[in-house]
Amino acid sequence: RVKMPKNRTRRSNQPAAPAKAASGAKMFEKKPKSFGIGGDVQPTRDLGRFVKWPKYIRLQRQKAVLMKRLKVPPTLNQFNLTLDKNTAGNLFKLLNKYRPETKEQKKDRLKNAAANGGKQDGPKPTVVKYGVNHVAHLIEGKQAQLVVIAHDVDPIEVVVWLPALCRKMGVPYCIVKGKARLGQVVHQKTATCLAITNVKKDDLGALTKLQDAVKANFNEKYDDIRKRWGGGIMGEKTNVKVARAKKEKEKEMLAKLG
């Protein structure tokens, strides 16, 4: 007998057609999350308000709030009235041209001088002067052409008298943001004040412009500065309370009149 091959049906690789959803039923059911105990994982939240910050950060923030709340006398408030950004940028461009030498540069210069038998090449370099005592001596001798004071010196008593001395001696002065920024100019961590005593001929025009701008903003505004108090800025809650109390007082006055 000759066996005939069986008819084999080929299976198609195509997936079976999905069963038709019942009329009105949705394909994907809603499964709302449950954030109760033993339920879904809680979403991430910003817990910054509940962090116990280090003591130095708390002190910084408390001091900042106090400086806003308390009334600040004009002598101290003048250190909040700093030079504008554009003029400060031009000022630091000029200061960076006259940075004093670093320790390495001084070492090399002294080595070369010793090799030449103690004789130094060329005239004495023109650099920015720094340090409260040195700057005060230059102001008193009227050698300083421009004085730059940092606004955030702590304790402030170190420089609080400098503006008055500059006005008395007729020396242009300005208050700028950042003792650290002044420190960078003279290769120090911080600097309380700087003084320009002399510049090259090329920079005389820039210095004159800065002197004029500084005189207009600081030296000539002395009468305005000495009357301007600072602080006294209350928080949102206090402002609401004060406004509410004022409103009630007005109502009482109207009731009495009416």
Accessible surface in RSA format (square Angstrom, percent):
REM  Atomic radii and reference values for relative SASA: ProtOr
REM  Chains: A
REM  Algorithm: Lee & Richards
REM  Probe-radius: 1.40
REM  Slices: 20
REM RES _ NUM      All-atoms   Total-Side   Main-Chain    Non-polar    All polar
REM                ABS   REL    ABS   REL    ABS   REL    ABS   REL    ABS   REL
RES ARG A   1   283.25 118.9 201.47 102.7  81.78 194.7  83.53 114.2 199.72 121.0
RES VAL A   2   137.26  90.3 111.87 101.3  25.39  61.2 114.79  99.7  22.48  61.0
RES LYS A   3   190.78  93.1 164.21 100.8  26.56  63.2 112.01 100.8  78.77  83.9
RES MET A   4   156.64  81.1 134.69  89.1  21.95  52.3 113.29  96.3  43.35  57.4
RES PRO A   5   115.42  84.1  90.62  82.6  24.80  90.2 102.05  84.3  13.37  83.1
RES LYS A   6   184.71  90.1 163.23 100.2  21.47  51.1 111.87 100.7  72.84  77.6
RES ASN A   7   151.52 104.5 120.97 116.9  30.55  73.6  35.64  85.8 115.88 112.0
RES ARG A   8   220.59  92.6 191.30  97.5  29.29  69.7  68.44  93.5 152.14  92.2
RES THR A   9   131.84  93.8 107.18 108.7  24.66  58.8  82.29 110.5  49.55  74.9
RES ARG A  10   234.84  98.6 200.14 102.0  34.69  82.6  76.91 105.1 157.93  95.7
RES ARG A  11   228.78  96.1 200.67 102.3  28.11  66.9  76.65 104.8 152.13  92.2
RES SER A  12    90.53  76.5  60.14  80.3  30.39  70.0  44.34  94.4  46.19  64.7
RES ASN A  13   156.20 107.7 121.08 117.0  35.12  84.6  39.65  95.4 116.55 112.6
RES GLN A  14   149.07  83.4 132.52  96.9  16.55  39.4  39.47  84.0 109.60  83.1
RES PRO A  15   125.82  91.7  99.34  90.6  26.48  96.3 110.58  91.3  15.23  94.7
RES ALA A  16    97.01  89.2  64.46  99.5  32.55  74.0  75.74 106.7  21.28  56.4
RES ALA A  17    92.74  85.3  62.57  96.6  30.17  68.6  67.89  95.6  24.85  65.8
RES PRO A  18   112.99  82.3  91.09  83.0  21.91  79.6 101.42  83.7  11.57  71.9
RES ALA A  19    98.59  90.7  65.56 101.2  33.03  75.1  75.30 106.0  23.29  61.7
RES LYS A  20   202.45  98.8 170.71 104.7  31.75  75.6 119.14 107.2  83.31  88.7
RES ALA A  21    71.74  66.0  37.47  57.8  34.26  77.9  47.12  66.4  24.62  65.2
RES ALA A  22    72.75  66.9  53.95  83.3  18.79  42.8  64.77  91.2   7.98  21.1
RES SER A  23   119.61 101.1  83.17 111.0  36.44  83.9  59.93 127.6  59.67  83.6
RES GLY A  24    87.14 107.5   0.00   N/A  87.14 107.5  45.87 125.9  41.27  92.4
RES ALA A  25    61.09  56.2  37.99  58.6  23.10  52.5  46.71  65.8  14.38  38.1
RES LYS A  26   168.24  82.1 145.66  89.4  22.58  53.8  97.46  87.7  70.78  75.4
RES MET A  27   156.86  81.2 122.55  81.1  34.31  81.7  98.46  83.7  58.41  77.4
RES PHE A  28   169.80  85.0 154.76  95.9  15.04  39.1 157.53  95.5  12.27  35.1
RES GLU A  29   144.05  82.7 119.19  90.2  24.87  59.2  40.59  78.5 103.47  84.5
RES LYS A  30   193.24  94.3 164.95 101.2  28.29  67.4 112.81 101.5  80.43  85.7
RES LYS A  31   180.26  87.9 150.50  92.3  29.76  70.9  97.29  87.6  82.97  88.4
RES PRO A  32   121.40  88.5  90.72  82.7  30.68 111.5 102.87  84.9  18.53 115.2
RES LYS A  33   148.38  72.4 120.86  74.2  27.52  65.5  66.84  60.2  81.54  86.9
RES SER A  34    67.95  57.4  62.04  82.8   5.90  13.6  42.67  90.9  25.28  35.4
RES PHE A  35    92.80  46.4  75.17  46.6  17.63  45.9  76.31  46.3  16.48  47.2
RES GLY A  36    44.83  55.3   0.00   N/A  44.83  55.3  36.25  99.5   8.57  19.2
RES ILE A  37   194.01 110.4 155.80 116.1  38.21  92.1 162.13 116.7  31.88  86.5
RES GLY A  38    84.75 104.5   0.00   N/A  84.75 104.5  41.82 114.8  42.93  96.1
RES GLY A  39    42.98  53.0   0.00   N/A  42.98  53.0  19.07  52.3  23.91  53.5
RES ASP A  40    61.62  43.2  48.82  48.6  12.81  30.3   8.65  20.4  52.97  52.8
RES VAL A  41   136.01  89.5 119.90 108.6  16.10  38.8 125.56 109.1  10.45  28.3
RES GLN A  42    89.40  50.0  76.23  55.7  13.17  31.4  48.77 103.8  40.63  30.8
RES PRO A  43    67.13  48.9  50.08  45.7  17.05  62.0  61.84  51.1   5.30  32.9
RES THR A  44   144.44 102.7 113.57 115.1  30.87  73.6  88.55 118.9  55.89  84.5
RES ARG A  45   154.16  64.7 124.82  63.6  29.34  69.9  57.81  79.0  96.35  58.4
RES ASP A  46   135.42  94.9 103.02 102.5  32.40  76.6  44.74 105.3  90.68  90.4
RES LEU A  47   105.86  59.0 100.96  72.2   4.89  12.3 101.32  71.2   4.53  12.2
RES GLY A  48    25.09  30.9   0.00   N/A  25.09  30.9  21.70  59.5   3.40   7.6
RES ARG A  49   216.69  91.0 179.31  91.4  37.38  89.0  76.24 104.2 140.45  85.1
RES PHE A  50   153.30  76.7 119.95  74.3  33.35  86.8 126.70  76.8  26.60  76.1
RES VAL A  51    74.41  49.0  59.17  53.6  15.24  36.7  65.03  56.5   9.38  25.4
RES LYS A  52   174.23  85.0 144.20  88.5  30.03  71.5  93.39  84.1  80.84  86.1
RES TRP A  53    88.53  35.5  86.56  41.9   1.98   4.6  81.03  43.2   7.51  12.2
RES PRO A  54    66.33  48.3  54.60  49.8  11.74  42.7  66.27  54.7   0.06   0.4
RES LYS A  55   143.86  70.2 138.05  84.7   5.81  13.8  80.67  72.6  63.18  67.3
RES TYR A  56   138.63  64.7 133.77  76.1   4.86  12.6  98.39  73.9  40.24  49.6
RES ILE A  57    31.06  17.7  31.06  23.1   0.00   0.0  31.06  22.4   0.00   0.0
RES ARG A  58    90.22  37.9  88.83  45.3   1.39   3.3  37.07  50.7  53.15  32.2
RES LEU A  59   100.11  55.8  96.83  69.3   3.28   8.2  97.07  68.2   3.04   8.2
RES GLN A  60   110.93  62.0 100.91  73.8  10.02  23.8  41.68  88.7  69.25  52.5
RES ARG A  61   125.01  52.5 120.28  61.3   4.73  11.3  57.30  78.3  67.70  41.0
RES GLN A  62   101.89  57.0  97.70  71.4   4.19  10.0  43.15  91.8  58.75  44.6
RES LYS A  63   115.65  56.4 112.01  68.7   3.64   8.7  78.45  70.6  37.20  39.6
RES ALA A  64    55.39  50.9  45.34  70.0  10.06  22.9  53.15  74.8   2.25   5.9
RES VAL A  65    71.52  47.1  71.49  64.7   0.03   0.1  71.52  62.1   0.00   0.0
RES LEU A  66    94.93  52.9  94.93  67.9   0.00   0.0  94.93  66.7   0.00   0.0
RES MET A  67    98.22  50.9  91.22  60.4   7.00  16.7  66.95  56.9  31.27  41.4
RES LYS A  68   112.90  55.1 111.01  68.1   1.89   4.5  56.27  50.6  56.63  60.3
RES ARG A  69    77.23  32.4  71.50  36.4   5.73  13.6  25.90  35.4  51.33  31.1
RES LEU A  70   104.11  58.0 101.24  72.4   2.87   7.2 104.11  73.1   0.00   0.0
RES LYS A  71   160.09  78.1 138.64  85.1  21.45  51.1  81.14  73.0  78.94  84.1
RES VAL A  72    10.29   6.8   9.56   8.7   0.73   1.8  10.29   8.9   0.00   0.0
RES PRO A  73    51.80  37.8  51.80  47.2   0.00   0.0  51.80  42.8   0.00   0.0
RES PRO A  74    18.90  13.8  17.80  16.2   1.10   4.0  18.10  14.9   0.80   5.0
RES THR A  75    77.01  54.8  71.31  72.3   5.70  13.6  43.77  58.8  33.24  50.2
RES LEU A  76    66.88  37.2  61.00  43.6   5.87  14.8  61.00  42.8   5.87  15.8
RES ASN A  77    10.20   7.0  10.20   9.9   0.00   0.0   0.12   0.3  10.08   9.7
RES GLN A  78     9.90   5.5   8.59   6.3   1.31   3.1   2.37   5.1   7.52   5.7
RES PHE A  79     5.43   2.7   5.27   3.3   0.16   0.4   5.27   3.2   0.16   0.5
RES ASN A  80    90.40  62.3  67.31  65.0  23.09  55.6  22.91  55.1  67.49  65.2
RES LEU A  81    51.16  28.5  45.05  32.2   6.11  15.4  50.61  35.5   0.56   1.5
RES THR A  82    35.29  25.1  10.89  11.0  24.40  58.1   0.57   0.8  34.72  52.5
RES LEU A  83    14.87   8.3   0.20   0.1  14.67  36.9   2.06   1.5  12.80  34.5
RES ASP A  84    73.22  51.3  60.61  60.3  12.61  29.8  50.74 119.4  22.48  22.4
RES LYS A  85   186.79  91.1 170.26 104.5  16.54  39.4 118.73 106.9  68.06  72.5
RES ASN A  86   120.81  83.3 112.02 108.3   8.79  21.2  28.89  69.5  91.92  88.8
RES THR A  87    20.17  14.3  18.76  19.0   1.42   3.4   5.89   7.9  14.28  21.6
RES ALA A  88     8.52   7.8   8.52  13.2   0.00   0.0   8.52  12.0   0.00   0.0
RES GLY A  89    26.24  32.4   0.00   N/A  26.24  32.4  23.97  65.8   2.27   5.1
RES ASN A  90    80.85  55.8  75.96  73.4   4.89  11.8  15.27  36.8  65.58  63.4
RES LEU A  91     0.21   0.1   0.21   0.2   0.00   0.0   0.21   0.1   0.00   0.0
RES PHE A  92    10.74   5.4  10.74   6.7   0.00   0.0  10.74   6.5   0.00   0.0
RES LYS A  93   145.43  70.9 138.40  84.9   7.03  16.7  91.41  82.3  54.02  57.5
RES LEU A  94     5.86   3.3   3.81   2.7   2.06   5.2   5.47   3.8   0.39   1.0
RES LEU A  95     0.11   0.1   0.00   0.0   0.11   0.3   0.11   0.1   0.00   0.0
RES ASN A  96    75.66  52.2  61.56  59.5  14.10  33.9  20.92  50.3  54.74  52.9
RES LYS A  97   134.31  65.5  99.88  61.3  34.44  82.0  69.94  63.0  64.37  68.6
RES TYR A  98     8.46   4.0   6.51   3.7   1.96   5.1   8.45   6.4   0.01   0.0
RES ARG A  99   101.09  42.4  83.65  42.6  17.44  41.5  20.09  27.5  81.00  49.1
RES PRO A 100    21.81  15.9  19.28  17.6   2.53   9.2  19.34  16.0   2.47  15.4
RES GLU A 101    66.69  38.3  44.88  34.0  21.81  51.9  30.91  59.8  35.78  29.2
RES THR A 102    39.87  28.4  36.04  36.5   3.83   9.1  35.82  48.1   4.05   6.1
RES LYS A 103   181.43  88.5 169.05 103.7  12.38  29.5 115.38 103.9  66.05  70.4
RES GLU A 104   121.24  69.6 119.08  90.1   2.15   5.1  64.52 124.8  56.72  46.3
RES GLN A 105   100.82  56.4  95.51  69.8   5.31  12.6  34.53  73.5  66.29  50.3
RES LYS A 106   103.33  50.4 103.33  63.4   0.00   0.0  46.09  41.5  57.24  61.0
RES LYS A 107   131.28  64.0 127.30  78.1   3.98   9.5  73.44  66.1  57.84  61.6
RES ASP A 108    79.52  55.7  78.24  77.9   1.28   3.0  23.32  54.9  56.20  56.0
RES ARG A 109    77.01  32.3  71.41  36.4   5.60  13.3  47.88  65.4  29.13  17.7
RES LEU A 110    87.44  48.7  82.79  59.2   4.65  11.7  83.23  58.5   4.21  11.3
RES LYS A 111   130.80  63.8 122.49  75.2   8.31  19.8  76.59  68.9  54.21  57.7
RES ASN A 112    89.85  62.0  87.89  84.9   1.96   4.7  19.42  46.7  70.43  68.1
RES ALA A 113     9.34   8.6   7.55  11.6   1.80   4.1   8.92  12.6   0.42   1.1
RES ALA A 114    75.88  69.8  50.35  77.7  25.54  58.1  56.95  80.2  18.94  50.2
RES ALA A 115    89.33  82.1  46.39  71.6  42.94  97.7  58.71  82.7  30.62  81.1
RES ASN A 116    76.73  52.9  55.09  53.2  21.64  52.1  20.98  50.5  55.75  53.9
RES GLY A 117    67.11  82.8   0.00   N/A  67.11  82.8  39.73 109.0  27.39  61.3
RES GLY A 118    57.70  71.2   0.00   N/A  57.70  71.2  29.52  81.0  28.18  63.1
RES LYS A 119   155.02  75.6 150.42  92.3   4.59  10.9  97.64  87.9  57.37  61.1
RES GLN A 120   106.30  59.4  78.58  57.4  27.73  66.0  24.99  53.2  81.31  61.7
RES ASP A 121   124.53  87.2  93.90  93.5  30.63  72.4  42.05  99.0  82.48  82.3
RES GLY A 122    61.61  76.0   0.00   N/A  61.61  76.0  32.75  89.9  28.86  64.6
RES PRO A 123   129.36  94.3 104.27  95.0  25.09  91.2 117.27  96.8  12.09  75.1
RES LYS A 124   179.58  87.6 151.45  92.9  28.12  67.0 104.06  93.7  75.52  80.4
RES PRO A 125    88.00  64.1  70.99  64.7  17.02  61.9  80.95  66.8   7.05  43.8
RES THR A 126    48.19  34.3  29.02  29.4  19.18  45.7   9.70  13.0  38.49  58.2
RES VAL A 127    35.66  23.5  31.98  28.9   3.68   8.9  32.56  28.3   3.10   8.4
RES VAL A 128     3.90   2.6   0.90   0.8   2.99   7.2   1.51   1.3   2.39   6.5
RES LYS A 129    48.32  23.6  46.37  28.5   1.95   4.7  20.19  18.2  28.13  30.0
RES TYR A 130    85.59  40.0  76.41  43.5   9.18  23.9  44.38  33.4  41.21  50.8
RES GLY A 131    30.08  37.1   0.00   N/A  30.08  37.1  28.71  78.8   1.37   3.1
RES VAL A 132    26.51  17.4  21.75  19.7   4.77  11.5  21.75  18.9   4.77  12.9
RES ASN A 133   130.93  90.3 121.07 117.0   9.86  23.7  34.70  83.5  96.23  93.0
RES HIS A 134    81.74  44.7  74.65  51.9   7.09  18.1  51.34  52.9  30.40  35.4
RES VAL A 135     0.00   0.0   0.00   0.0   0.00   0.0   0.00   0.0   0.00   0.0
RES ALA A 136    12.23  11.2  12.23  18.9   0.00   0.0  12.23  17.2   0.00   0.0
RES HIS A 137   122.04  66.7 119.60  83.1   2.44   6.3  75.24  77.5  46.81  54.5
RES LEU A 138     9.91   5.5   9.91   7.1   0.00   0.0   9.91   7.0   0.00   0.0
RES ILE A 139     0.00   0.0   0.00   0.0   0.00   0.0   0.00   0.0   0.00   0.0
RES GLU A 140   102.16  58.7  85.78  64.9  16.38  39.0  26.63  51.5  75.54  61.7
RES GLY A 141    45.78  56.5   0.00   N/A  45.78  56.5  27.45  75.3  18.33  41.0
RES LYS A 142   138.89  67.8 112.28  68.9  26.60  63.3  57.01  51.3  81.88  87.2
RES GLN A 143   103.82  58.1  92.38  67.5  11.44  27.2  32.93  70.1  70.89  53.8
RES ALA A 144     7.16   6.6   0.00   0.0   7.16  16.3   0.00   0.0   7.16  19.0
RES GLN A 145    61.23  34.2  57.19  41.8   4.04   9.6  22.65  48.2  38.59  29.3
RES LEU A 146     0.00   0.0   0.00   0.0   0.00   0.0   0.00   0.0   0.00   0.0
RES VAL A 147     0.00   0.0   0.00   0.0   0.00   0.0   0.00   0.0   0.00   0.0
RES VAL A 148     0.02   0.0   0.02   0.0   0.00   0.0   0.02   0.0   0.00   0.0
RES ILE A 149     0.00   0.0   0.00   0.0   0.00   0.0   0.00   0.0   0.00   0.0
RES ALA A 150     0.00   0.0   0.00   0.0   0.00   0.0   0.00   0.0   0.00   0.0
RES HIS A 151    51.18  28.0  43.10  30.0   8.08  20.7  22.61  23.3  28.57  33.2
RES ASP A 152    56.68  39.7  43.67  43.5  13.01  30.8  29.37  69.1  27.31  27.2
RES VAL A 153    11.86   7.8   5.36   4.9   6.50  15.7   5.38   4.7   6.47  17.6
RES ASP A 154   100.81  70.6  76.06  75.7  24.74  58.5  15.85  37.3  84.96  84.7
RES PRO A 155    78.56  57.3  76.95  70.1   1.61   5.8  78.56  64.9   0.00   0.0
RES ILE A 156    37.05  21.1  34.46  25.7   2.59   6.2  34.46  24.8   2.59   7.0
RES GLU A 157   115.63  66.4 107.93  81.7   7.70  18.3  60.40 116.8  55.24  45.1
RES VAL A 158    56.22  37.0  47.44  42.9   8.78  21.2  54.98  47.8   1.24   3.4
RES VAL A 159     0.00   0.0   0.00   0.0   0.00   0.0   0.00   0.0   0.00   0.0
RES VAL A 160    32.91  21.7  28.82  26.1   4.09   9.9  28.82  25.0   4.09  11.1
RES TRP A 161   101.49  40.7  95.23  46.1   6.26  14.7  88.75  47.3  12.74  20.7
RES LEU A 162     0.00   0.0   0.00   0.0   0.00   0.0   0.00   0.0   0.00   0.0
RES PRO A 163     0.27   0.2   0.27   0.2   0.00   0.0   0.27   0.2   0.00   0.0
RES ALA A 164    54.49  50.1  48.25  74.5   6.24  14.2  49.53  69.8   4.95  13.1
RES LEU A 165    29.49  16.4  26.09  18.7   3.40   8.6  29.25  20.5   0.24   0.7
RES CYS A 166     0.00   0.0   0.00   0.0   0.00   0.0   0.00   0.0   0.00   0.0
RES ARG A 167    55.24  23.2  34.00  17.3  21.24  50.6  20.19  27.6  35.06  21.2
RES LYS A 168   174.77  85.3 138.11  84.7  36.66  87.3  91.21  82.1  83.55  89.0
RES MET A 169    46.33  24.0  38.23  25.3   8.11  19.3  26.35  22.4  19.98  26.5
RES GLY A 170    55.77  68.8   0.00   N/A  55.77  68.8  31.84  87.4  23.94  53.6
RES VAL A 171     5.37   3.5   4.84   4.4   0.54   1.3   5.37   4.7   0.00   0.0
RES PRO A 172    10.54   7.7  10.49   9.6   0.05   0.2  10.49   8.7   0.05   0.3
RES TYR A 173     0.47   0.2   0.47   0.3   0.00   0.0   0.00   0.0   0.47   0.6
RES CYS A 174     0.00   0.0   0.00   0.0   0.00   0.0   0.00   0.0   0.00   0.0
RES ILE A 175     1.18   0.7   1.18   0.9   0.00   0.0   1.18   0.8   0.00   0.0
RES VAL A 176     1.76   1.2   1.15   1.0   0.61   1.5   1.76   1.5   0.00   0.0
RES LYS A 177   132.44  64.6 126.28  77.5   6.17  14.7  68.70  61.8  63.74  67.9
RES GLY A 178    15.98  19.7   0.00   N/A  15.98  19.7  15.96  43.8   0.02   0.0
RES LYS A 179    59.56  29.1  59.56  36.5   0.00   0.0  28.37  25.5  31.18  33.2
RES ALA A 180    57.70  53.1  56.55  87.3   1.15   2.6  56.81  80.0   0.89   2.4
RES ARG A 181   104.43  43.8  99.66  50.8   4.77  11.3  33.93  46.4  70.50  42.7
RES LEU A 182     0.00   0.0   0.00   0.0   0.00   0.0   0.00   0.0   0.00   0.0
RES GLY A 183     0.00   0.0   0.00   N/A   0.00   0.0   0.00   0.0   0.00   0.0
RES GLN A 184   124.29  69.5 119.03  87.0   5.26  12.5  38.45  81.8  85.84  65.1
RES VAL A 185     3.05   2.0   2.65   2.4   0.40   1.0   3.05   2.7   0.00   0.0
RES VAL A 186     2.62   1.7   0.00   0.0   2.62   6.3   0.00   0.0   2.62   7.1
RES HIS A 187    74.64  40.8  44.25  30.8  30.39  77.7  41.94  43.2  32.70  38.0
RES GLN A 188    87.60  49.0  72.29  52.8  15.31  36.5  13.11  27.9  74.49  56.5
RES LYS A 189   192.61  94.0 171.30 105.1  21.31  50.7 121.95 109.8  70.66  75.3
RES THR A 190    67.45  48.0  53.76  54.5  13.69  32.6  22.92  30.8  44.53  67.3
RES ALA A 191     9.44   8.7   1.41   2.2   8.03  18.3   9.44  13.3   0.00   0.0
RES THR A 192    34.28  24.4  31.13  31.6   3.15   7.5  28.19  37.9   6.09   9.2
RES CYS A 193     0.00   0.0   0.00   0.0   0.00   0.0   0.00   0.0   0.00   0.0
RES LEU A 194     0.10   0.1   0.10   0.1   0.00   0.0   0.10   0.1   0.00   0.0
RES ALA A 195     0.00   0.0   0.00   0.0   0.00   0.0   0.00   0.0   0.00   0.0
RES ILE A 196     3.75   2.1   3.35   2.5   0.39   0.9   3.75   2.7   0.00   0.0
RES THR A 197    26.63  18.9  19.39  19.7   7.24  17.2  12.75  17.1  13.88  21.0
RES ASN A 198    83.23  57.4  80.72  78.0   2.51   6.0  14.30  34.4  68.93  66.6
RES VAL A 199    12.55   8.3   0.36   0.3  12.19  29.4   1.20   1.0  11.35  30.8
RES LYS A 200   133.22  65.0 125.75  77.2   7.46  17.8  77.62  69.9  55.60  59.2
RES LYS A 201   181.80  88.7 163.67 100.4  18.13  43.2 106.60  96.0  75.20  80.1
RES ASP A 202   135.64  95.0 100.79 100.3  34.86  82.4  34.87  82.1 100.77 100.5
RES ASP A 203    11.13   7.8  11.01  11.0   0.12   0.3   0.12   0.3  11.01  11.0
RES LEU A 204    88.07  49.1  87.91  62.9   0.16   0.4  88.01  61.8   0.07   0.2
RES GLY A 205    46.66  57.5   0.00   N/A  46.66  57.5  40.29 110.6   6.37  14.3
RES ALA A 206    48.45  44.5  37.36  57.7  11.08  25.2  42.54  59.9   5.91  15.6
RES LEU A 207     3.11   1.7   3.11   2.2   0.00   0.0   3.11   2.2   0.00   0.0
RES THR A 208    71.59  50.9  71.59  72.6   0.00   0.0  52.52  70.6  19.07  28.8
RES LYS A 209   159.01  77.6 152.20  93.4   6.81  16.2  97.75  88.0  61.27  65.3
RES LEU A 210     8.77   4.9   8.04   5.7   0.73   1.8   8.77   6.2   0.00   0.0
RES GLN A 211    34.02  19.0  34.02  24.9   0.00   0.0   2.66   5.7  31.36  23.8
RES ASP A 212    86.31  60.5  78.99  78.6   7.32  17.3  30.54  71.9  55.77  55.6
RES ALA A 213    33.27  30.6  23.27  35.9  10.00  22.7  32.66  46.0   0.61   1.6
RES VAL A 214     0.17   0.1   0.17   0.2   0.00   0.0   0.17   0.2   0.00   0.0
RES LYS A 215    79.96  39.0  79.96  49.1   0.00   0.0  27.04  24.3  52.92  56.4
RES ALA A 216    50.15  46.1  44.22  68.2   5.93  13.5  44.75  63.0   5.40  14.3
RES ASN A 217    55.39  38.2  47.82  46.2   7.57  18.2   9.54  23.0  45.85  44.3
RES PHE A 218     7.81   3.9   7.81   4.8   0.00   0.0   7.81   4.7   0.00   0.0
RES ASN A 219    28.65  19.8  16.97  16.4  11.68  28.1  10.96  26.4  17.68  17.1
RES GLU A 220   131.71  75.6  96.55  73.0  35.15  83.7  46.31  89.6  85.40  69.7
RES LYS A 221    97.31  47.5  93.97  57.7   3.35   8.0  50.79  45.7  46.52  49.6
RES TYR A 222    88.50  41.3  88.22  50.2   0.29   0.7  48.70  36.6  39.81  49.1
RES ASP A 223    88.33  61.9  87.33  86.9   0.99   2.3  27.01  63.6  61.32  61.2
RES ASP A 224    66.98  46.9  60.03  59.7   6.95  16.4  27.30  64.3  39.68  39.6
RES ILE A 225    12.48   7.1  11.69   8.7   0.79   1.9  11.69   8.4   0.79   2.2
RES ARG A 226   124.42  52.2 106.98  54.5  17.44  41.5  22.28  30.4 102.14  61.9
RES LYS A 227   142.11  69.3 120.60  74.0  21.50  51.2  73.54  66.2  68.57  73.0
RES ARG A 228   105.20  44.2  99.00  50.5   6.21  14.8  39.31  53.7  65.89  39.9
RES TRP A 229   150.65  60.5 127.69  61.8  22.96  53.9 107.00  57.1  43.64  70.8
RES GLY A 230    11.70  14.4   0.00   N/A  11.70  14.4   9.43  25.9   2.27   5.1
RES GLY A 231    32.63  40.2   0.00   N/A  32.63  40.2   1.72   4.7  30.92  69.2
RES GLY A 232    36.73  45.3   0.00   N/A  36.73  45.3  11.74  32.2  24.99  56.0
RES ILE A 233   106.76  60.7 102.83  76.6   3.93   9.5 106.76  76.9   0.00   0.0
RES MET A 234    76.20  39.5  63.94  42.3  12.26  29.2  46.19  39.3  30.01  39.8
RES GLY A 235    17.79  21.9   0.00   N/A  17.79  21.9  17.65  48.4   0.14   0.3
RES GLU A 236   135.25  77.7 125.06  94.6  10.19  24.3  59.77 115.6  75.48  61.6
RES LYS A 237   173.31  84.6 167.23 102.6   6.08  14.5 114.37 102.9  58.94  62.8
RES THR A 238    54.30  38.6  53.33  54.1   0.98   2.3  26.76  35.9  27.55  41.6
RES ASN A 239    75.17  51.8  68.99  66.7   6.18  14.9  22.98  55.3  52.19  50.4
RES VAL A 240    67.21  44.2  63.46  57.5   3.75   9.0  66.31  57.6   0.90   2.4
RES LYS A 241   141.44  69.0 136.08  83.5   5.36  12.8  80.37  72.3  61.07  65.1
RES VAL A 242    90.61  59.6  86.98  78.7   3.64   8.8  89.80  78.0   0.81   2.2
RES ALA A 243    59.87  55.0  50.24  77.5   9.63  21.9  55.36  78.0   4.51  11.9
RES ARG A 244   139.91  58.7 135.04  68.8   4.87  11.6  50.57  69.1  89.34  54.1
RES ALA A 245    58.83  54.1  51.19  79.0   7.64  17.4  54.71  77.0   4.12  10.9
RES LYS A 246   133.61  65.2 129.08  79.2   4.53  10.8  75.56  68.0  58.04  61.8
RES LYS A 247   139.32  68.0 137.19  84.2   2.13   5.1  81.92  73.7  57.40  61.1
RES GLU A 248    98.53  56.6  97.17  73.5   1.36   3.2  33.12  64.1  65.41  53.4
RES LYS A 249   144.76  70.6 142.57  87.5   2.19   5.2  86.73  78.1  58.02  61.8
RES GLU A 250    93.09  53.4  90.46  68.4   2.63   6.3  38.56  74.6  54.53  44.5
RES LYS A 251   140.65  68.6 135.36  83.1   5.28  12.6  79.37  71.4  61.28  65.3
RES GLU A 252   106.99  61.4 102.74  77.7   4.25  10.1  37.85  73.2  69.14  56.4
RES MET A 253   109.30  56.6 109.01  72.1   0.29   0.7  84.98  72.2  24.32  32.2
RES LEU A 254   122.66  68.3 116.04  83.0   6.62  16.6 116.20  81.6   6.46  17.4
RES ALA A 255    78.77  72.4  48.72  75.2  30.05  68.4  61.06  86.0  17.71  46.9
RES LYS A 256   169.08  82.5 133.86  82.1  35.22  83.9  89.71  80.8  79.36  84.5
RES LEU A 257   147.18  82.0 112.03  80.1  35.15  88.4 115.82  81.3  31.36  84.4
RES GLY A 258    98.60 121.6   0.00   N/A  98.60 121.6  50.68 139.1  47.92 107.3
END  Absolute sums over single chains surface
CHAIN  1 A    21095.2      17471.5       3623.7      12035.9       9059.3
END  Absolute sums over all chains
TOTAL         21095.2      17471.5       3623.7      12035.9       9059.3
